[in-house]
């Protein structure tokens, strides 16, 4: 029996009844949004001042949060509320909503790195590898019993409740060496994640705005997170939905070339949800997986392609062999080179995890890493996550530190090395993170601040260090005045890369870009004589697919992506390539079909 997504199993409960203060909150919200002083986004100080005034006027007793006001917003003001009351707008300013999913605790096959704080049987309990259980994404996973379906649903609920439109999402699988897990478990995790996106989209995201009435009824909002009975009801409702064949067309539909899309193929749950997601309300436009270089070789890359992966977070950690040995990392520097080349030639985007202050590494050696990363063609990562090595209880490194055999970097030392390192980061690389999410009170020694990026930025200001990395040039709500296109080329991992940028040179903004690769080796028949588009991204507030932009000035859907792809195709022709192959996120396949691309492999 198939239940159509437009009929969610919602039951009226006491928690969905109007709270005595609800009407007052609705009046506050209406008056706040009607104020001419709050004419545009970016006036947070004015909004906060007016919230204080209105809270006193209506005797609320406390100042309501933006989420509380948003959830009490009259339907006719929802669009304005999304513009003025959206919580943490940076979450979707890149144009894509990130959804991190932590996998269950599983031991790494090689053992445990000396600095690793987590894993089964760690001092913090049974936690995912390299996590303590106190990180936001880990706590979300624990609350949801590591059920990927519940985790994704929970995250999407929070995004919509905060005023975001998560029509395009990047799924990030965290918690260890994913390709080392049992393949059935791997596929099950990704399938459940995609099904959650597909079901959520079918239920709530079919139009320019989410169906807030249905959304609030399903999740019993407004409601208290401390209401355990409410939580149990929602969880039971979601688990029931998970087991049902919710979908727009349970019988399956056809591809443009006449092939069945496989939705009704019960023998392939992953394929079924991938096909559903191609036109879902929440589309998985990117899938990122964490792995180690020795688990990022050809056989692993082919599996990740099958699963729909587009970006690999590769834990190379350092550019020196000795610290890899000293920390029981389980791979060599040559593994890092080989993995980088293979994964790049398969079309993946590469994010390097770099760990500063490892045993056997001096400050001077760490400083040299940044130069080598972007001068040695063996490396040249698309993005970086920088993690200073820290000492945690229960680790082998803790014992070395206690014996005086190891001294970690201090906050100031780490900030200085990273700030100086940003001098070498080119226009085509993005610094995604400079610190772990682990709370500082769990750290025995090393960087003792969770806001290390702010210390890095202060160091840069003090030393007048200019950064050109992608993150620093994203629009972040600014409206472009003009668009010009620029192409940079460089050698990387045995091939040639072209970074084609759409820019507003007046404001020094990066509006979008395309990564085109001429591979050094042809690892698949489909790649014979091909140039590979590894990434095509347009920045700007996440908006409904097919819409011209809910917010004035939104960059997305202005034809920039099509123009970038056209320039990439021109470069491929100039280099006598027979075709252009795109490594496409599952939810972007329809976009490429409209541009004349066909599924190949």
C-alpha distance (Angstrom), angle and dihedral (degrees) to the residues before:
residue distance angle dihedral
X1 . . .
X2 3.80 . .
X3 3.76 120.9 .
X4 3.80 115.2 -154.2
X5 3.78 114.3 -123.4
X6 3.78 92.3 -123.2
X7 3.80 89.5 70.3
X8 3.83 106.6 59.6
X9 3.80 115.8 -177.6
X10 3.82 95.9 -106.1
X11 3.78 122.2 163.5
X12 3.79 124.6 -168.3
X13 3.78 111.2 -116.0
X14 3.77 136.6 174.7
X15 3.81 90.6 -101.2
X16 3.81 90.8 62.8
X17 3.80 92.8 56.8
X18 3.80 118.3 105.2
X19 3.80 112.0 -86.4
X20 3.83 114.9 -135.0
X21 3.81 89.5 -113.8
X22 3.80 93.6 46.9
X23 3.79 95.4 87.0
X24 3.80 90.1 49.6
X25 3.80 91.2 50.7
X26 3.80 89.8 49.7
X27 3.82 89.7 52.5
X28 3.80 91.4 48.2
X29 3.79 90.3 49.6
X30 3.80 93.2 47.9
X31 3.80 93.2 48.6
X32 3.80 92.6 44.3
X33 3.79 93.6 51.4
X34 3.80 92.2 44.7
X35 3.79 93.6 55.1
X36 3.84 111.9 112.4
X37 3.81 88.1 -145.1
X38 3.81 88.7 69.5
X39 3.77 92.6 57.2
X40 3.76 97.4 141.7
X41 3.76 145.4 12.0
X42 3.79 116.2 -83.8
X43 3.81 95.9 52.0
X44 3.80 95.3 107.5
X45 3.82 94.3 142.8
X46 3.81 91.7 54.7
X47 3.81 91.4 46.2
X48 3.80 91.6 49.8
X49 3.81 91.4 48.8
X50 3.81 90.9 50.6
X51 3.82 91.3 46.4
X52 3.80 89.6 56.5
X53 3.81 91.5 48.2
X54 3.82 94.1 47.8
X55 3.81 93.0 44.7
X56 3.80 89.1 57.5
X57 3.79 92.1 42.8
X58 3.81 92.6 55.8
X59 3.81 96.0 35.1
X60 3.80 96.1 -121.4
X61 3.79 94.6 159.0
X62 3.81 92.5 -137.3
X63 3.77 138.1 35.3
X64 3.82 109.0 -97.4
X65 3.79 119.2 -127.9
X66 3.79 120.3 -116.0
X67 3.81 89.2 -109.0
X68 3.83 91.3 53.6
X69 3.79 90.7 51.5
X70 3.79 92.6 44.2
X71 3.80 92.0 53.4
X72 3.82 90.4 51.1
X73 3.79 93.9 45.8
X74 3.83 117.5 129.5
X75 3.83 109.7 -111.3
X76 3.80 94.0 -116.6
X77 3.82 91.2 58.9
X78 3.81 98.5 47.2
X79 3.80 94.4 104.9
X80 3.79 92.2 53.2
X81 3.80 91.1 43.4
X82 3.81 90.5 55.3
X83 3.79 88.9 54.3
X84 3.81 97.9 45.9
X85 3.81 105.8 26.8
X86 3.79 102.2 37.1
X87 3.81 108.8 136.5
X88 3.82 118.6 -133.6
X89 3.82 95.7 -4.4
X90 3.81 89.1 -173.7
X91 3.83 87.1 75.6
X92 3.80 90.6 76.6
X93 3.81 103.4 18.3
X94 3.80 89.8 105.4
X95 3.81 87.6 60.9
X96 3.80 95.4 -108.2
X97 3.81 130.0 81.2
X98 3.83 112.4 -131.5
X99 3.81 117.2 -135.8
X100 3.81 114.7 -172.3
X101 3.80 117.6 -162.1
X102 3.80 120.0 -168.9
X103 3.80 116.0 -148.3
X104 3.84 121.7 -137.7
X105 3.82 118.6 -87.1
X106 3.80 109.6 -75.7
X107 3.81 127.9 164.5
X108 3.80 119.5 -118.8
X109 3.84 112.0 -112.6
X110 3.81 93.3 -125.9
X111 3.80 94.5 51.6
X112 3.78 125.4 -111.4
X113 3.80 130.7 -35.8
X114 3.81 111.5 -122.5
X115 3.82 92.9 -115.7
X116 3.83 97.9 42.6
X117 3.82 110.8 120.4
X118 3.80 99.9 -169.8
X119 3.78 145.4 43.6
X120 3.80 133.0 102.9
X121 3.80 111.8 -30.7
X122 3.80 94.9 10.9
X123 3.80 123.4 150.0
X124 3.81 86.2 -99.4
X125 3.80 92.2 54.1
X126 3.78 127.3 -108.8
X127 3.80 101.9 -21.3
X128 3.80 134.8 152.5
X129 3.78 113.7 -79.9
X130 3.85 112.0 -77.8
X131 3.83 92.9 6.8
X132 3.81 129.8 102.2
X133 3.79 101.2 -152.5
X134 3.81 92.1 -111.3
X135 3.80 98.2 88.0
X136 3.84 115.5 105.5
X137 3.81 94.6 -115.2
X138 3.81 92.0 45.2
X139 3.80 92.6 49.7
X140 3.81 89.4 49.9
X141 3.81 89.0 52.1
X142 3.81 92.7 48.8
X143 3.82 91.7 49.1
X144 3.79 88.1 53.5
X145 3.83 95.5 43.9
X146 3.82 90.4 -113.7
X147 3.80 89.5 -69.5
X148 3.85 104.6 152.5
X149 3.80 92.2 -154.2
X150 3.80 92.8 54.8
X151 3.82 92.8 42.5
X152 3.81 92.8 54.5
X153 3.80 93.0 43.4
X154 3.81 89.8 49.8
X155 3.80 91.8 50.5
X156 3.80 93.4 47.3
X157 3.80 90.1 48.7
X158 3.81 90.1 54.8
X159 3.80 93.1 47.3
X160 3.80 94.4 51.4
X161 3.81 92.3 43.1
X162 3.81 88.0 54.0
X163 3.80 92.1 54.0
X164 3.81 100.3 -99.1
X165 3.79 126.7 133.7
X166 3.83 104.6 -141.0
X167 3.79 96.0 -168.3
X168 3.80 90.3 135.0
X169 3.78 119.2 40.1
X170 3.78 139.8 177.1
X171 3.79 111.1 -142.6
X172 3.82 111.3 -148.4
X173 3.81 116.5 -166.5
X174 3.81 109.8 -155.6
X175 3.76 139.2 175.3
X176 3.78 112.4 77.7
X177 3.78 140.1 -38.9
X178 3.80 100.3 -18.7
X179 3.85 97.8 -173.1
X180 3.82 88.8 56.1
X181 3.81 91.3 63.2
X182 3.80 121.6 94.5
X183 3.82 107.6 -75.9
X184 3.78 92.8 -129.1
X185 3.80 89.7 54.2
X186 3.81 90.8 46.8
X187 3.79 92.4 53.1
X188 3.80 91.2 44.2
X189 3.80 92.4 54.7
X190 3.80 94.0 49.6
X191 3.81 92.0 43.1
X192 3.81 92.0 52.9
X193 3.81 91.4 47.4
X194 3.79 92.3 51.5
X195 3.80 92.5 44.6
X196 3.80 89.8 53.9
X197 3.81 90.1 52.3
X198 3.80 91.6 45.8
X199 3.81 94.4 47.8
X200 3.81 94.1 43.9
X201 3.78 91.1 50.2
X202 3.80 93.0 48.0
X203 3.78 91.2 50.0
X204 3.78 103.1 41.8
X205 3.83 115.4 5.3
X206 3.77 110.9 64.6
X207 3.80 105.8 121.3
X208 3.79 143.7 16.2
X209 3.80 90.8 -55.3
X210 3.81 130.9 32.2
X211 3.79 114.8 -101.6
X212 3.80 91.9 -103.5
X213 3.81 95.1 179.4
X214 3.79 92.8 56.8
X215 3.82 91.5 38.5
X216 3.81 93.6 53.5
X217 3.80 92.4 44.8
X218 3.81 92.8 50.8
X219 3.83 95.1 47.8
X220 3.82 93.6 34.7
X221 3.78 93.6 -121.8
X222 2.92 133.8 -149.0
X223 3.78 87.9 42.6
X224 3.77 140.6 134.9
X225 3.81 121.6 -98.9
X226 3.81 85.7 -146.3
X227 3.81 91.2 61.9
X228 3.82 99.5 102.0
X229 3.80 94.4 -174.8
X230 3.80 90.4 54.0
X231 3.80 89.6 49.9
X232 3.80 91.6 50.5
X233 3.81 91.8 49.8
X234 3.79 92.9 50.5
X235 3.79 92.1 45.7
X236 3.82 91.8 50.8
X237 3.80 90.0 47.9
X238 3.80 91.6 51.4
X239 3.80 94.0 46.4
X240 3.80 89.5 51.1
X241 3.79 89.1 50.8
X242 3.81 90.8 48.2
X243 3.80 91.4 58.3
X244 3.79 94.2 47.2
X245 3.79 126.6 85.1
X246 3.77 95.0 -118.2
X247 3.78 111.1 173.8
X248 3.77 146.2 124.2
X249 3.81 94.6 -110.0
X250 3.78 116.6 14.6
X251 3.79 91.6 -179.9
X252 3.79 92.3 61.9
X253 3.78 130.0 -116.3
X254 3.77 133.7 -127.0
X255 3.77 131.9 -98.6
X256 3.84 117.4 -125.2
X257 3.83 88.6 -98.5
X258 3.80 91.7 55.6
X259 3.79 98.1 -102.3
X260 3.80 117.7 134.3
X261 3.77 111.5 -106.0
X262 3.79 90.0 -134.2
X263 3.80 97.1 -127.0
X264 3.80 91.6 135.0
X265 3.82 93.2 48.3
X266 3.80 99.9 111.9
X267 3.82 90.7 -178.7
X268 3.81 90.8 69.5
X269 3.82 110.4 45.9
X270 3.82 92.8 169.0
X271 3.80 93.2 52.0
X272 3.80 90.5 45.2
X273 3.79 93.5 54.7
X274 3.81 92.2 42.1
X275 3.79 89.9 55.9
X276 3.80 91.8 46.0
X277 3.78 89.9 50.5
X278 3.80 93.7 56.2
X279 3.81 88.9 78.3
X280 3.81 100.6 18.6
X281 3.79 127.0 132.0
X282 3.81 88.7 -117.3
X283 3.79 107.0 40.9
X284 3.78 123.1 -164.7
X285 3.80 98.1 -134.0
X286 3.82 92.6 170.2
X287 3.80 136.2 20.4
X288 3.81 120.2 -163.0
X289 3.79 125.3 -167.3
X290 3.82 129.9 -171.4
X291 3.79 118.8 -134.8
X292 3.80 144.9 147.2
X293 3.82 122.8 -109.0
X294 3.82 92.6 -108.6
X295 3.82 87.5 55.5
X296 3.80 93.0 44.3
X297 3.79 101.2 70.9
X298 3.81 129.4 116.7
X299 3.82 99.3 -72.7
X300 3.80 90.5 48.5
X301 3.80 93.2 44.5
X302 3.80 91.8 53.5
X303 3.81 90.9 51.9
X304 3.80 91.4 49.3
X305 3.81 90.4 50.7
X306 3.81 89.6 53.4
X307 3.78 89.9 51.3
X308 3.80 92.1 53.6
X309 3.81 99.0 -105.7
X310 3.81 117.5 162.6
X311 3.82 103.9 170.7
X312 3.80 131.3 41.2
X313 3.79 123.3 -156.0
X314 3.79 99.6 -151.6
X315 3.80 117.3 -162.7
X316 3.79 99.9 -146.6
X317 3.87 88.6 144.9
X318 3.82 96.9 -175.4
X319 3.79 144.4 11.3
X320 3.82 93.4 -126.9
X321 3.81 127.9 84.5
X322 3.81 98.5 -149.3
X323 3.84 97.2 63.6
X324 3.80 89.0 47.7
X325 3.81 88.1 57.8
X326 3.82 94.5 42.1
X327 3.80 92.5 52.5
X328 3.84 95.7 44.9
X329 3.77 89.9 -119.9
X330 3.79 93.3 162.5
X331 3.80 98.0 -134.3
X332 3.79 139.9 69.3
X333 3.78 134.1 -126.1
X334 3.80 88.5 -106.3
X335 3.81 88.4 57.7
X336 3.81 87.2 56.1
X337 3.81 91.2 51.8
X338 3.80 93.3 46.4
X339 3.79 94.0 45.9
X340 3.81 92.6 48.3
X341 3.79 92.0 52.3
X342 3.81 95.6 45.3
X343 3.79 95.7 46.0
X344 3.80 92.5 45.8
X345 3.80 91.9 49.4
X346 3.81 88.8 51.5
X347 3.81 87.9 56.0
X348 3.80 102.0 -106.5
X349 3.79 123.4 145.2
X350 3.81 111.2 -123.2
X351 3.79 127.3 -137.4
X352 3.79 112.8 -176.7
X353 3.78 121.5 -149.1
X354 3.81 106.4 -145.2
X355 3.80 120.7 -170.5
X356 3.80 118.0 -160.0
X357 3.80 124.7 -156.7
X358 3.80 97.9 29.0
X359 3.82 120.0 163.9
X360 3.79 109.5 -80.6
X361 3.81 94.1 24.6
X362 3.81 123.6 108.3
X363 3.81 125.0 -152.9
X364 3.79 88.7 -107.3
X365 3.80 90.7 53.7
X366 3.81 90.6 50.3
X367 3.80 90.8 50.9
X368 3.80 89.6 51.5
X369 3.82 91.2 54.0
X370 3.81 91.7 72.0
X371 3.81 91.7 52.2
X372 3.79 92.9 47.7
X373 3.80 94.1 46.1
X374 3.80 90.9 63.4
X375 3.79 101.8 30.0
X376 3.80 100.7 45.4
X377 3.84 111.1 73.0
X378 3.82 89.3 -147.6
X379 3.81 87.7 78.1
X380 3.85 124.7 21.2
X381 3.85 97.6 146.8
X382 3.80 120.9 -157.6
X383 3.79 90.7 -136.2
X384 3.80 141.0 1.3
X385 3.78 139.1 -139.0
X386 3.79 109.5 -167.1
X387 3.80 118.0 -158.4
X388 3.83 120.3 179.5
X389 3.81 108.8 -144.8
X390 3.80 111.7 -104.7
X391 3.79 133.3 -171.5
X392 3.81 118.2 -116.5
X393 3.80 129.3 -179.1
X394 3.78 116.7 -100.5
X395 3.80 94.9 32.4
X396 3.80 130.2 113.2
X397 3.79 87.9 -122.1
X398 3.81 89.3 58.8
X399 3.80 89.7 59.8
X400 3.81 91.1 49.2
X401 3.80 90.2 50.1
X402 3.82 91.8 48.7
X403 3.82 89.5 53.0
X404 3.80 91.1 50.2
X405 3.80 92.5 -112.1
X406 3.79 95.4 119.6
X407 3.82 134.6 40.4
X408 3.82 117.4 -170.7
X409 3.79 125.5 -148.4
X410 3.79 115.9 -89.5
X411 3.80 121.5 -128.8
X412 3.81 91.3 -101.3
X413 3.81 93.5 47.6
X414 3.80 93.0 48.6
X415 3.81 92.4 46.6
X416 3.80 91.1 50.3
X417 3.83 94.3 49.5
X418 3.80 92.8 47.0
X419 3.82 93.6 45.6
X420 3.80 91.1 51.6
X421 3.79 89.6 44.7
X422 3.81 92.4 58.2
X423 3.81 88.1 69.3
X424 3.80 87.4 74.2
X425 3.82 98.7 45.2
X426 3.84 108.8 107.9
X427 3.79 129.7 -140.9
X428 3.81 92.1 -97.4
X429 3.84 97.9 57.3
X430 3.80 127.4 80.3
X431 3.80 123.6 -150.8
X432 3.79 99.2 -143.9
X433 3.79 100.1 177.6
X434 3.81 140.4 -0.9
X435 3.80 100.5 -170.8
X436 3.79 142.1 29.9
X437 3.81 121.7 -105.3
X438 3.81 90.3 -121.3
X439 3.84 112.2 126.5
X440 3.80 112.7 -109.4
X441 3.83 93.7 -127.7
X442 3.82 88.5 70.3
X443 3.81 92.5 56.5
X444 3.80 116.6 97.1
X445 3.81 96.0 -170.9
X446 3.78 139.0 -5.5
X447 3.79 130.0 43.8
X448 3.80 104.8 15.0
X449 3.81 99.7 -175.4
X450 3.79 126.0 82.2
X451 3.82 92.2 -157.5
X452 3.80 95.7 63.4
X453 3.81 91.5 142.4
X454 3.82 89.6 65.3
X455 3.80 90.2 53.1
X456 3.81 88.9 50.0
X457 3.80 91.2 50.8
X458 3.80 90.7 49.5
X459 3.81 89.9 51.4
X460 3.79 89.3 51.3
X461 3.79 91.9 50.7
X462 3.80 92.1 47.7
X463 3.82 91.4 50.5
X464 3.83 96.2 36.8
X465 3.81 91.0 -121.2
X466 3.79 112.4 169.0
X467 3.80 118.4 -150.5
X468 3.80 123.8 -153.6
X469 3.79 98.6 -178.5
X470 3.80 119.6 133.5
X471 3.80 95.6 -107.2
X472 3.81 92.3 57.6
X473 3.81 91.9 53.2
X474 3.81 101.2 44.4
X475 3.84 112.6 122.0
X476 3.84 94.5 -116.9
X477 3.79 92.5 -169.4
X478 3.81 97.5 -38.1
X479 3.78 116.1 132.0
X480 3.82 116.8 -124.7
X481 3.80 117.7 -120.6
X482 3.80 97.1 -168.0
X483 3.80 140.4 -3.6
X484 3.79 127.3 -133.6
X485 3.80 128.8 169.8
X486 3.80 126.1 -133.4
X487 3.83 131.6 178.6
X488 3.81 126.3 -151.8
X489 3.80 122.8 -174.4
X490 3.79 131.8 -163.7
X491 3.80 140.6 159.6
X492 3.79 118.5 -103.7
X493 3.81 133.9 170.0
X494 3.79 95.6 -17.6
X495 3.80 95.5 -46.4
X496 3.80 140.2 76.3
X497 3.80 123.7 -102.5
X498 3.80 127.8 -156.7
X499 3.80 118.3 -162.3
X500 3.80 107.7 -162.8
X501 3.81 110.9 -167.2
X502 3.81 132.2 -166.1
X503 3.79 105.4 -152.8
X504 3.77 144.0 176.3
X505 3.80 97.1 -142.2
X506 3.80 92.8 -173.3
X507 3.80 92.3 64.1
X508 3.82 95.8 23.6
X509 3.80 91.8 -120.0
X510 3.79 127.6 155.9
X511 3.81 106.0 -141.4
X512 3.79 98.1 176.8
X513 3.78 143.9 -30.0
X514 3.79 146.0 -160.0
X515 3.81 127.1 -145.3
X516 3.80 111.9 -150.3
X517 3.82 121.2 -176.6
X518 3.77 132.4 -163.9
X519 3.82 96.7 -157.3
X520 3.76 123.7 -135.6
X521 3.81 92.6 -141.8
X522 3.80 135.4 25.0
X523 3.80 104.7 -129.5
X524 3.82 97.5 172.1
X525 3.81 133.9 37.8
X526 3.81 88.1 -121.2
X527 3.81 89.6 60.7
X528 3.81 96.5 55.2
X529 3.81 108.4 127.4
X530 3.80 91.1 -5.1
X531 3.77 137.8 134.6
X532 3.82 112.4 -146.7
X533 3.79 126.9 -135.0
X534 3.79 100.0 -151.4
X535 3.79 96.3 177.7
X536 3.79 139.8 7.9
X537 3.78 115.3 -178.3
X538 3.79 135.8 166.3
X539 3.78 117.8 -166.5
X540 3.77 126.8 -137.8
X541 3.77 141.6 92.6
X542 3.80 112.8 -39.6
X543 3.80 107.2 -103.9
X544 3.81 134.5 174.6
X545 3.80 113.0 -72.6
X546 3.77 110.1 -100.4
X547 3.81 93.0 18.2
X548 3.79 121.8 116.2
X549 3.76 91.9 -131.8
X550 3.80 132.7 -61.3
X551 3.78 89.3 -141.2
X552 3.78 124.0 57.6
X553 3.78 111.5 -104.2
X554 3.80 96.6 18.5
X555 3.81 108.7 165.4
X556 3.80 98.0 -149.7
X557 3.81 123.3 93.6
X558 3.82 94.8 24.2
X559 3.78 96.2 117.3
X560 3.81 95.4 -97.5
X561 3.80 92.7 121.6
X562 3.80 92.3 51.7
X563 3.81 90.8 48.8
X564 3.81 92.4 49.6
X565 3.79 91.2 49.5
X566 3.80 90.3 49.9
X567 3.81 90.6 54.0
X568 3.82 89.9 49.4
X569 3.80 90.7 51.7
X570 3.80 89.1 51.3
X571 3.81 91.9 53.3
X572 3.81 90.1 49.0
X573 3.82 90.4 53.7
X574 3.81 91.2 48.3
X575 3.81 88.4 56.5
X576 3.82 91.9 48.2
X577 3.79 95.5 -112.6
X578 3.79 115.1 164.3
X579 3.79 95.3 -142.9
X580 3.79 146.1 -6.1
X581 3.80 117.9 -116.3
X582 3.80 119.3 -161.5
X583 3.80 123.1 -156.8
X584 3.76 94.3 -143.2
X585 3.75 130.1 -164.9
X586 3.80 110.9 -121.5
X587 3.79 92.7 -111.1
X588 3.81 94.4 49.5
X589 3.81 97.6 56.6
X590 3.81 92.2 95.6
X591 3.81 89.6 54.2
X592 3.80 91.6 55.9
X593 3.80 92.2 44.5
X594 3.80 88.5 57.6
X595 3.81 88.1 53.6
X596 3.81 91.7 54.2
X597 3.81 101.0 -95.2
X598 3.82 121.7 137.4
X599 3.79 131.8 -153.9
X600 3.82 109.9 -95.7
X601 3.81 116.4 176.3
